[in-house]
Amino acid sequence: METLQREYTAREFNRDPSLISRAARRFGSVRVTNRGEPSLVVLDAARFPSLAEGGSPSLLQTLSSDADWDEDIVGEPPRLQLFLRSVDA
């Protein structure tokens, strides 16, 4: 029985693309590396529409929404006091 992974080499991808396809279906996405550097991401077709249509909120949308974590921050942080002095040459 084969063990599916989340990352494969380009050589493994070329040798057995159906293995990469099965792994992408199981995990949602699989990275393919070439000489240790990421070169491809193989996605399951079910995940693609949500990524292509912007199904995930942007960072700006997330930060500007009324998020639950925002309730933990109360008041203003204390001001940092800096003391400047001249530099003797």
Biopython code that builds the backbone (N, CA, C, O; Angstrom):
import numpy as np
from Bio.PDB.StructureBuilder import StructureBuilder

atoms = [
    (1, "MET", "N", (0.840, -1.180, 0.000)),
    (1, "MET", "CA", (0.000, 0.000, 0.000)),
    (1, "MET", "C", (0.884, 1.242, 0.000)),
    (1, "MET", "O", (1.868, 1.316, 0.735)),
    (2, "GLU", "N", (0.519, 2.223, -0.839)),
    (2, "GLU", "CA", (1.317, 3.434, -0.952)),
    (2, "GLU", "C", (0.981, 4.419, 0.159)),
    (2, "GLU", "O", (-0.147, 4.458, 0.650)),
    (3, "THR", "N", (1.967, 5.212, 0.549)),
    (3, "THR", "CA", (1.770, 6.254, 1.533)),
    (3, "THR", "C", (1.707, 7.586, 0.808)),
    (3, "THR", "O", (2.665, 7.987, 0.146)),
    (4, "LEU", "N", (0.577, 8.270, 0.933)),
    (4, "LEU", "CA", (0.425, 9.559, 0.270)),
    (4, "LEU", "C", (1.061, 10.649, 1.111)),
    (4, "LEU", "O", (1.012, 10.608, 2.340)),
    (5, "GLN", "N", (1.664, 11.631, 0.438)),
    (5, "GLN", "CA", (2.357, 12.730, 1.097)),
    (5, "GLN", "C", (1.784, 14.050, 0.608)),
    (5, "GLN", "O", (0.972, 14.085, -0.317)),
    (6, "ARG", "N", (2.214, 15.124, 1.233)),
    (6, "ARG", "CA", (1.816, 16.467, 0.817)),
    (6, "ARG", "C", (2.876, 17.119, -0.073)),
    (6, "ARG", "O", (2.635, 18.194, -0.622)),
    (7, "GLU", "N", (4.036, 16.495, -0.224)),
    (7, "GLU", "CA", (5.102, 17.060, -1.046)),
    (7, "GLU", "C", (5.822, 15.950, -1.807)),
    (7, "GLU", "O", (6.144, 14.902, -1.247)),
    (8, "TYR", "N", (6.071, 16.202, -3.107)),
    (8, "TYR", "CA", (6.755, 15.249, -3.965)),
    (8, "TYR", "C", (7.815, 15.972, -4.784)),
    (8, "TYR", "O", (7.750, 17.189, -4.957)),
    (9, "THR", "N", (8.782, 15.228, -5.282)),
    (9, "THR", "CA", (9.787, 15.800, -6.164)),
    (9, "THR", "C", (9.261, 15.812, -7.593)),
    (9, "THR", "O", (8.300, 15.113, -7.914)),
    (10, "ALA", "N", (9.896, 16.609, -8.450)),
    (10, "ALA", "CA", (9.509, 16.662, -9.857)),
    (10, "ALA", "C", (9.704, 15.300, -10.514)),
    (10, "ALA", "O", (8.933, 14.920, -11.396)),
    (11, "ARG", "N", (10.714, 14.578, -10.096)),
    (11, "ARG", "CA", (10.964, 13.239, -10.646)),
    (11, "ARG", "C", (9.800, 12.304, -10.329)),
    (11, "ARG", "O", (9.346, 11.559, -11.197)),
    (12, "GLU", "N", (9.312, 12.343, -9.072)),
    (12, "GLU", "CA", (8.159, 11.512, -8.701)),
    (12, "GLU", "C", (6.914, 11.933, -9.479)),
    (12, "GLU", "O", (6.115, 11.091, -9.888)),
    (13, "PHE", "N", (6.756, 13.244, -9.679)),
    (13, "PHE", "CA", (5.619, 13.756, -10.440)),
    (13, "PHE", "C", (5.646, 13.240, -11.876)),
    (13, "PHE", "O", (4.614, 12.830, -12.407)),
    (14, "ASN", "N", (6.827, 13.258, -12.510)),
    (14, "ASN", "CA", (6.955, 12.777, -13.890)),
    (14, "ASN", "C", (6.775, 11.264, -13.987)),
    (14, "ASN", "O", (6.228, 10.764, -14.970)),
    (15, "ARG", "N", (7.228, 10.543, -12.983)),
    (15, "ARG", "CA", (7.158, 9.085, -13.006)),
    (15, "ARG", "C", (5.741, 8.577, -12.784)),
    (15, "ARG", "O", (5.323, 7.607, -13.417)),
    (16, "ASP", "N", (4.991, 9.232, -11.879)),
    (16, "ASP", "CA", (3.659, 8.728, -11.520)),
    (16, "ASP", "C", (2.699, 9.887, -11.227)),
    (16, "ASP", "O", (2.402, 10.158, -10.063)),
    (17, "PRO", "N", (2.211, 10.572, -12.267)),
    (17, "PRO", "CA", (1.306, 11.705, -12.024)),
    (17, "PRO", "C", (-0.001, 11.301, -11.351)),
    (17, "PRO", "O", (-0.602, 12.117, -10.653)),
    (18, "SER", "N", (-0.455, 10.065, -11.541)),
    (18, "SER", "CA", (-1.699, 9.644, -10.894)),
    (18, "SER", "C", (-1.522, 9.560, -9.374)),
    (18, "SER", "O", (-2.486, 9.759, -8.635)),
    (19, "LEU", "N", (-0.321, 9.271, -8.900)),
    (19, "LEU", "CA", (-0.044, 9.269, -7.465)),
    (19, "LEU", "C", (-0.221, 10.673, -6.900)),
    (19, "LEU", "O", (-0.805, 10.846, -5.830)),
    (20, "ILE", "N", (0.283, 11.673, -7.615)),
    (20, "ILE", "CA", (0.155, 13.065, -7.183)),
    (20, "ILE", "C", (-1.322, 13.469, -7.203)),
    (20, "ILE", "O", (-1.790, 14.183, -6.317)),
    (21, "SER", "N", (-2.037, 13.010, -8.209)),
    (21, "SER", "CA", (-3.465, 13.313, -8.320)),
    (21, "SER", "C", (-4.237, 12.742, -7.134)),
    (21, "SER", "O", (-5.092, 13.424, -6.569)),
    (22, "ARG", "N", (-3.950, 11.516, -6.758)),
    (22, "ARG", "CA", (-4.627, 10.901, -5.603)),
    (22, "ARG", "C", (-4.302, 11.655, -4.312)),
    (22, "ARG", "O", (-5.173, 11.851, -3.465)),
    (23, "ALA", "N", (-3.052, 12.074, -4.171)),
    (23, "ALA", "CA", (-2.660, 12.814, -2.972)),
    (23, "ALA", "C", (-3.371, 14.167, -2.920)),
    (23, "ALA", "O", (-3.796, 14.601, -1.849)),
    (24, "ALA", "N", (-3.505, 14.840, -4.078)),
    (24, "ALA", "CA", (-4.187, 16.133, -4.118)),
    (24, "ALA", "C", (-5.660, 15.971, -3.762)),
    (24, "ALA", "O", (-6.222, 16.825, -3.077)),
    (25, "ARG", "N", (-6.293, 14.890, -4.213)),
    (25, "ARG", "CA", (-7.687, 14.647, -3.856)),
    (25, "ARG", "C", (-7.832, 14.408, -2.356)),
    (25, "ARG", "O", (-8.815, 14.825, -1.744)),
    (26, "ARG", "N", (-6.851, 13.737, -1.778)),
    (26, "ARG", "CA", (-6.938, 13.423, -0.350)),
    (26, "ARG", "C", (-6.646, 14.638, 0.523)),
    (26, "ARG", "O", (-7.374, 14.906, 1.478)),
    (27, "PHE", "N", (-5.570, 15.383, 0.196)),
    (27, "PHE", "CA", (-5.146, 16.493, 1.047)),
    (27, "PHE", "C", (-5.665, 17.860, 0.593)),
    (27, "PHE", "O", (-5.585, 18.826, 1.352)),
    (28, "GLY", "N", (-6.193, 17.957, -0.622)),
    (28, "GLY", "CA", (-6.647, 19.246, -1.135)),
    (28, "GLY", "C", (-5.611, 19.920, -2.003)),
    (28, "GLY", "O", (-5.956, 20.563, -2.994)),
    (29, "SER", "N", (-4.336, 19.785, -1.644)),
    (29, "SER", "CA", (-3.247, 20.327, -2.457)),
    (29, "SER", "C", (-1.952, 19.570, -2.152)),
    (29, "SER", "O", (-1.767, 19.020, -1.066)),
    (30, "VAL", "N", (-1.069, 19.563, -3.146)),
    (30, "VAL", "CA", (0.222, 18.882, -3.022)),
    (30, "VAL", "C", (1.276, 19.779, -3.643)),
    (30, "VAL", "O", (1.059, 20.335, -4.719)),
    (31, "ARG", "N", (2.421, 19.928, -2.976)),
    (31, "ARG", "CA", (3.535, 20.699, -3.529)),
    (31, "ARG", "C", (4.471, 19.781, -4.281)),
    (31, "ARG", "O", (4.730, 18.653, -3.863)),
    (32, "VAL", "N", (4.983, 20.287, -5.410)),
    (32, "VAL", "CA", (5.982, 19.561, -6.181)),
    (32, "VAL", "C", (7.243, 20.418, -6.187)),
    (32, "VAL", "O", (7.194, 21.599, -6.530)),
    (33, "THR", "N", (8.372, 19.822, -5.808)),
    (33, "THR", "CA", (9.627, 20.562, -5.747)),
    (33, "THR", "C", (10.557, 20.141, -6.874)),
    (33, "THR", "O", (10.513, 19.005, -7.346)),
    (34, "ASN", "N", (11.383, 21.063, -7.288)),
    (34, "ASN", "CA", (12.409, 20.797, -8.293)),
    (34, "ASN", "C", (13.738, 21.226, -7.701)),
    (34, "ASN", "O", (13.973, 22.414, -7.479)),
    (35, "ARG", "N", (14.605, 20.258, -7.446)),
    (35, "ARG", "CA", (15.903, 20.496, -6.804)),
    (35, "ARG", "C", (15.754, 21.191, -5.456)),
    (35, "ARG", "O", (16.534, 22.077, -5.105)),
    (36, "GLY", "N", (14.745, 20.772, -4.715)),
    (36, "GLY", "CA", (14.531, 21.287, -3.369)),
    (36, "GLY", "C", (13.733, 22.577, -3.293)),
    (36, "GLY", "O", (13.361, 22.998, -2.197)),
    (37, "GLU", "N", (13.461, 23.216, -4.419)),
    (37, "GLU", "CA", (12.702, 24.460, -4.449)),
    (37, "GLU", "C", (11.272, 24.189, -4.904)),
    (37, "GLU", "O", (11.070, 23.403, -5.829)),
    (38, "PRO", "N", (10.275, 24.814, -4.284)),
    (38, "PRO", "CA", (8.885, 24.627, -4.731)),
    (38, "PRO", "C", (8.721, 25.080, -6.181)),
    (38, "PRO", "O", (9.186, 26.156, -6.557)),
    (39, "SER", "N", (8.054, 24.251, -6.996)),
    (39, "SER", "CA", (7.868, 24.627, -8.400)),
    (39, "SER", "C", (6.407, 24.545, -8.840)),
    (39, "SER", "O", (5.991, 25.312, -9.709)),
    (40, "LEU", "N", (5.626, 23.642, -8.270)),
    (40, "LEU", "CA", (4.224, 23.485, -8.647)),
    (40, "LEU", "C", (3.372, 23.210, -7.419)),
    (40, "LEU", "O", (3.849, 22.702, -6.404)),
    (41, "VAL", "N", (2.103, 23.558, -7.541)),
    (41, "VAL", "CA", (1.108, 23.137, -6.557)),
    (41, "VAL", "C", (-0.015, 22.487, -7.340)),
    (41, "VAL", "O", (-0.579, 23.094, -8.250)),
    (42, "VAL", "N", (-0.339, 21.257, -6.988)),
    (42, "VAL", "CA", (-1.427, 20.529, -7.642)),
    (42, "VAL", "C", (-2.616, 20.584, -6.692)),
    (42, "VAL", "O", (-2.543, 20.127, -5.551)),
    (43, "LEU", "N", (-3.735, 21.164, -7.199)),
    (43, "LEU", "CA", (-4.940, 21.314, -6.386)),
    (43, "LEU", "C", (-5.999, 20.319, -6.789)),
    (43, "LEU", "O", (-6.087, 19.921, -7.951)),
    (44, "ASP", "N", (-6.794, 19.922, -5.833)),
    (44, "ASP", "CA", (-7.997, 19.161, -6.123)),
    (44, "ASP", "C", (-8.973, 20.101, -6.819)),
    (44, "ASP", "O", (-9.090, 21.261, -6.424)),
    (45, "ALA", "N", (-9.671, 19.631, -7.836)),
    (45, "ALA", "CA", (-10.583, 20.469, -8.616)),
    (45, "ALA", "C", (-11.684, 21.076, -7.750)),
    (45, "ALA", "O", (-12.178, 22.157, -8.069)),
    (46, "ALA", "N", (-12.075, 20.427, -6.684)),
    (46, "ALA", "CA", (-13.127, 20.959, -5.810)),
    (46, "ALA", "C", (-12.672, 22.217, -5.080)),
    (46, "ALA", "O", (-13.505, 23.057, -4.739)),
    (47, "ARG", "N", (-11.375, 22.369, -4.831)),
    (47, "ARG", "CA", (-10.865, 23.549, -4.125)),
    (47, "ARG", "C", (-10.634, 24.727, -5.045)),
    (47, "ARG", "O", (-10.612, 25.868, -4.583)),
    (48, "PHE", "N", (-10.460, 24.485, -6.339)),
    (48, "PHE", "CA", (-10.081, 25.548, -7.261)),
    (48, "PHE", "C", (-11.090, 26.682, -7.369)),
    (48, "PHE", "O", (-10.677, 27.840, -7.314)),
    (49, "PRO", "N", (-12.405, 26.421, -7.522)),
    (49, "PRO", "CA", (-13.348, 27.543, -7.682)),
    (49, "PRO", "C", (-13.320, 28.543, -6.533)),
    (49, "PRO", "O", (-13.393, 29.749, -6.772)),
    (50, "SER", "N", (-13.218, 28.081, -5.318)),
    (50, "SER", "CA", (-13.209, 29.013, -4.185)),
    (50, "SER", "C", (-11.948, 29.865, -4.190)),
    (50, "SER", "O", (-11.992, 31.027, -3.788)),
    (51, "LEU", "N", (-10.827, 29.311, -4.637)),
    (51, "LEU", "CA", (-9.600, 30.097, -4.712)),
    (51, "LEU", "C", (-9.637, 31.066, -5.883)),
    (51, "LEU", "O", (-9.194, 32.207, -5.757)),
    (52, "ALA", "N", (-10.163, 30.622, -7.022)),
    (52, "ALA", "CA", (-10.194, 31.458, -8.221)),
    (52, "ALA", "C", (-11.182, 32.606, -8.085)),
    (52, "ALA", "O", (-10.953, 33.680, -8.641)),
    (53, "GLU", "N", (-12.265, 32.406, -7.366)),
    (53, "GLU", "CA", (-13.293, 33.432, -7.220)),
    (53, "GLU", "C", (-13.067, 34.308, -5.999)),
    (53, "GLU", "O", (-13.891, 35.169, -5.688)),
    (54, "GLY", "N", (-11.968, 34.095, -5.312)),
    (54, "GLY", "CA", (-11.713, 34.904, -4.121)),
    (54, "GLY", "C", (-12.619, 34.521, -2.973)),
    (54, "GLY", "O", (-13.106, 35.396, -2.257)),
    (55, "GLY", "N", (-12.859, 33.231, -2.779)),
    (55, "GLY", "CA", (-13.740, 32.768, -1.728)),
    (55, "GLY", "C", (-13.234, 33.086, -0.339)),
    (55, "GLY", "O", (-14.027, 33.165, 0.600)),
    (56, "SER", "N", (-11.932, 33.272, -0.182)),
    (56, "SER", "CA", (-11.365, 33.607, 1.117)),
    (56, "SER", "C", (-11.318, 35.122, 1.275)),
    (56, "SER", "O", (-11.021, 35.829, 0.313)),
    (57, "PRO", "N", (-11.603, 35.627, 2.458)),
    (57, "PRO", "CA", (-11.511, 37.070, 2.650)),
    (57, "PRO", "C", (-10.053, 37.533, 2.622)),
    (57, "PRO", "O", (-9.151, 36.790, 3.008)),
    (58, "SER", "N", (-9.835, 38.742, 2.171)),
    (58, "SER", "CA", (-8.481, 39.296, 2.143)),
    (58, "SER", "C", (-8.068, 39.673, 3.564)),
    (58, "SER", "O", (-8.897, 39.692, 4.474)),
    (59, "LEU", "N", (-6.804, 39.967, 3.743)),
    (59, "LEU", "CA", (-6.313, 40.379, 5.055)),
    (59, "LEU", "C", (-7.003, 41.667, 5.490)),
    (59, "LEU", "O", (-7.368, 41.809, 6.657)),
    (60, "LEU", "N", (-7.185, 42.598, 4.573)),
    (60, "LEU", "CA", (-7.859, 43.857, 4.890)),
    (60, "LEU", "C", (-9.298, 43.613, 5.339)),
    (60, "LEU", "O", (-9.756, 44.223, 6.305)),
    (61, "GLN", "N", (-10.015, 42.725, 4.643)),
    (61, "GLN", "CA", (-11.394, 42.417, 5.035)),
    (61, "GLN", "C", (-11.439, 41.770, 6.407)),
    (61, "GLN", "O", (-12.324, 42.069, 7.208)),
    (62, "THR", "N", (-10.500, 40.894, 6.681)),
    (62, "THR", "CA", (-10.463, 40.215, 7.974)),
    (62, "THR", "C", (-10.183, 41.195, 9.103)),
    (62, "THR", "O", (-10.831, 41.143, 10.148)),
    (63, "LEU", "N", (-9.217, 42.094, 8.897)),
    (63, "LEU", "CA", (-8.867, 43.039, 9.952)),
    (63, "LEU", "C", (-9.929, 44.111, 10.163)),
    (63, "LEU", "O", (-10.082, 44.619, 11.274)),
    (64, "SER", "N", (-10.668, 44.461, 9.107)),
    (64, "SER", "CA", (-11.672, 45.508, 9.244)),
    (64, "SER", "C", (-13.015, 44.981, 9.758)),
    (64, "SER", "O", (-13.897, 45.770, 10.097)),
    (65, "SER", "N", (-13.176, 43.674, 9.820)),
    (65, "SER", "CA", (-14.433, 43.109, 10.319)),
    (65, "SER", "C", (-14.425, 43.094, 11.842)),
    (65, "SER", "O", (-13.376, 43.226, 12.472)),
    (66, "ASP", "N", (-15.599, 42.933, 12.416)),
    (66, "ASP", "CA", (-15.705, 42.823, 13.871)),
    (66, "ASP", "C", (-15.378, 41.390, 14.271)),
    (66, "ASP", "O", (-16.266, 40.548, 14.405)),
    (67, "ALA", "N", (-14.106, 41.132, 14.457)),
    (67, "ALA", "CA", (-13.662, 39.781, 14.764)),
    (67, "ALA", "C", (-13.724, 39.525, 16.271)),
    (67, "ALA", "O", (-13.640, 40.459, 17.068)),
    (68, "ASP", "N", (-13.870, 38.262, 16.652)),
    (68, "ASP", "CA", (-13.929, 37.874, 18.057)),
    (68, "ASP", "C", (-12.638, 38.216, 18.795)),
    (68, "ASP", "O", (-12.675, 38.618, 19.958)),
    (69, "TRP", "N", (-11.494, 38.059, 18.123)),
    (69, "TRP", "CA", (-10.218, 38.306, 18.787)),
    (69, "TRP", "C", (-10.050, 39.775, 19.133)),
    (69, "TRP", "O", (-9.235, 40.111, 19.992)),
    (70, "ASP", "N", (-10.805, 40.666, 18.481)),
    (70, "ASP", "CA", (-10.695, 42.101, 18.707)),
    (70, "ASP", "C", (-11.174, 42.489, 20.108)),
    (70, "ASP", "O", (-10.757, 43.520, 20.636)),
    (71, "GLU", "N", (-12.036, 41.683, 20.710)),
    (71, "GLU", "CA", (-12.576, 41.997, 22.026)),
    (71, "GLU", "C", (-11.532, 41.867, 23.130)),
    (71, "GLU", "O", (-11.724, 42.407, 24.219)),
    (72, "ASP", "N", (-10.434, 41.165, 22.871)),
    (72, "ASP", "CA", (-9.391, 40.995, 23.878)),
    (72, "ASP", "C", (-8.576, 42.271, 24.084)),
    (72, "ASP", "O", (-7.924, 42.425, 25.117)),
    (73, "ILE", "N", (-8.605, 43.183, 23.117)),
    (73, "ILE", "CA", (-7.797, 44.394, 23.193)),
    (73, "ILE", "C", (-8.654, 45.497, 23.803)),
    (73, "ILE", "O", (-9.676, 45.893, 23.242)),
    (74, "VAL", "N", (-8.221, 45.984, 24.959)),
    (74, "VAL", "CA", (-8.980, 47.014, 25.670)),
    (74, "VAL", "C", (-8.054, 48.190, 25.917)),
    (74, "VAL", "O", (-6.940, 48.008, 26.408)),
    (75, "GLY", "N", (-8.502, 49.400, 25.582)),
    (75, "GLY", "CA", (-7.732, 50.600, 25.871)),
    (75, "GLY", "C", (-6.558, 50.798, 24.920)),
    (75, "GLY", "O", (-6.407, 50.086, 23.927)),
    (76, "GLU", "N", (-5.742, 51.776, 25.252)),
    (76, "GLU", "CA", (-4.574, 52.120, 24.462)),
    (76, "GLU", "C", (-3.319, 51.531, 25.104)),
    (76, "GLU", "O", (-3.242, 51.444, 26.330)),
    (77, "PRO", "N", (-2.354, 51.133, 24.314)),
    (77, "PRO", "CA", (-1.095, 50.655, 24.904)),
    (77, "PRO", "C", (-0.335, 51.833, 25.524)),
    (77, "PRO", "O", (-0.507, 52.975, 25.098)),
    (78, "PRO", "N", (0.503, 51.556, 26.528)),
    (78, "PRO", "CA", (1.252, 52.650, 27.145)),
    (78, "PRO", "C", (2.228, 53.274, 26.137)),
    (78, "PRO", "O", (2.786, 52.583, 25.285)),
    (79, "ARG", "N", (2.416, 54.574, 26.251)),
    (79, "ARG", "CA", (3.325, 55.274, 25.344)),
    (79, "ARG", "C", (4.773, 54.950, 25.712)),
    (79, "ARG", "O", (5.128, 54.833, 26.885)),
    (80, "LEU", "N", (5.574, 54.813, 24.698)),
    (80, "LEU", "CA", (6.997, 54.557, 24.877)),
    (80, "LEU", "C", (7.702, 55.893, 24.979)),
    (80, "LEU", "O", (7.488, 56.772, 24.144)),
    (81, "GLN", "N", (8.534, 56.059, 25.983)),
    (81, "GLN", "CA", (9.249, 57.314, 26.159)),
    (81, "GLN", "C", (10.684, 57.129, 25.690)),
    (81, "GLN", "O", (11.385, 56.222, 26.138)),
    (82, "LEU", "N", (11.105, 57.991, 24.790)),
    (82, "LEU", "CA", (12.468, 57.955, 24.276)),
    (82, "LEU", "C", (13.239, 59.156, 24.801)),
    (82, "LEU", "O", (12.726, 60.275, 24.824)),
    (83, "PHE", "N", (14.449, 58.919, 25.211)),
    (83, "PHE", "CA", (15.311, 59.998, 25.663)),
    (83, "PHE", "C", (16.453, 60.117, 24.676)),
    (83, "PHE", "O", (17.202, 59.163, 24.465)),
    (84, "LEU", "N", (16.587, 61.277, 24.075)),
    (84, "LEU", "CA", (17.634, 61.511, 23.085)),
    (84, "LEU", "C", (18.790, 62.250, 23.739)),
    (84, "LEU", "O", (18.587, 63.117, 24.588)),
    (85, "ARG", "N", (19.982, 61.903, 23.343)),
    (85, "ARG", "CA", (21.158, 62.617, 23.833)),
    (85, "ARG", "C", (22.098, 62.832, 22.658)),
    (85, "ARG", "O", (22.025, 62.120, 21.657)),
    (86, "SER", "N", (22.948, 63.782, 22.779)),
    (86, "SER", "CA", (23.878, 64.061, 21.691)),
    (86, "SER", "C", (24.981, 63.010, 21.674)),
    (86, "SER", "O", (25.309, 62.413, 22.699)),
    (87, "VAL", "N", (25.537, 62.800, 20.506)),
    (87, "VAL", "CA", (26.599, 61.824, 20.345)),
    (87, "VAL", "C", (27.927, 62.551, 20.321)),
    (87, "VAL", "O", (28.131, 63.460, 19.516)),
    (88, "ASP", "N", (28.817, 62.156, 21.193)),
    (88, "ASP", "CA", (30.147, 62.768, 21.220)),
    (88, "ASP", "C", (31.052, 62.058, 20.245)),
    (88, "ASP", "O", (31.137, 60.830, 20.255)),
    (89, "ALA", "N", (31.732, 62.817, 19.398)),
    (89, "ALA", "CA", (32.600, 62.222, 18.374)),
    (89, "ALA", "C", (33.956, 61.922, 18.908)),
    (89, "ALA", "O", (34.810, 61.419, 18.178)),
]
sb = StructureBuilder()
sb.init_structure("model")
sb.init_model(0)
sb.init_chain("A")
sb.init_seg("    ")
for serial, (resi, resn, name, xyz) in enumerate(atoms, 1):
    if name == "N":
        sb.init_residue(resn, " ", resi, " ")
    sb.init_atom(name, np.array(xyz, "f"), 0.0, 1.0, " ", f" {name:<3s}", serial, name[0])
structure = sb.get_structure()
